[in-house]
Amino acid sequence: MSQRKLTRVFGILAVVLFCQSVHSKLQIGFYNDTCSLVEFIVKQEVTKAILTDRGLAAGLMRMHFHDCFIKGCDASNLLDSTPSSIAEKDSFANNPSLRGYEVIDNAKARLEAVCEGVVSCADIVAFAARDSIEITGGLGYDVPAGRRDGTISLASEIIGNMPPPTFNVNQLTQLFAKKGFTQEEMVTLSGGHTLGRTHCTSIGDRLYNFSGTSMQDPSLDPRYSAMLKKQCPQGSTNPNLVVPMTSSPNITDAGYYADILANRGIFTSDHTLLTSPATANQVAQNARNPMQWKAKFAAAMVKMGHLEVLTGTAGEIRANCRVINS
């Protein structure tokens, strides 16, 4: 890597540290005196899970994103539904796409055994997302902690807060701006699609009935769409059918952006990044400079982890991440 590129990467990493310092509600090393093994224990559980199932890395990373964009980073998407209320985890945006709940449960159980009532589920989710990124080839970063857990989880709050795969670039820019992100940060965080798989039901219209035309999206690379159609037969409602989201679905790399440039972005919300000169330029830059994107992604994840956090005496420290304390 050239000296110039290294300078830019280190500059972005400096921004990560700056972001951590200005958000004083959360602190790096928050548990040093109360549960010093927290990050070690979480990483052990995440590593064990990913060695068993590589796909869990994507699930744990997205769990943090889906948590923070709904009511802030308060682990509300871990709460189970009740007879009177459908929780976030059972919404169309999370079920069946989110995975890894059992990894959080295992880490929480171990932590309760050694540090009862100390570590929040929201912080475990943030640590697990970071570990998943690092284990799969992304840059590790310090996670400021001190989040507390929310007590409300409503599937109805997904609408207007989570970007669907059909969004265009203007809709994405506006939604991310509501959360305090720039357009460039939106493009950076979209790179989270570098990991994982998606259900065929999420791309059926794009393959077979784009915009109600009974045809495929003409922007898709023909060979790519042919491959997707083989794996996602028309009319199938099988919730277990999945396809890789990128050409390297188990690695946190900039391949996502190279795929978009080749018209192989799996969602409309991926391809749409080519429809604006500004975002298209950012896609090309990220594809050319993988280390720079990894550094920007780390910075954006740190920033995202501060969204509407509960701290101090707000919320609670759940004993079980799936239910509020009685």
Disulfide bonds with the S-S distance in Angstrom:
Cys35-Cys115 2.09
Cys68-Cys73 2.04
Cys121-Cys321 2.11
Cys200-Cys232 2.00
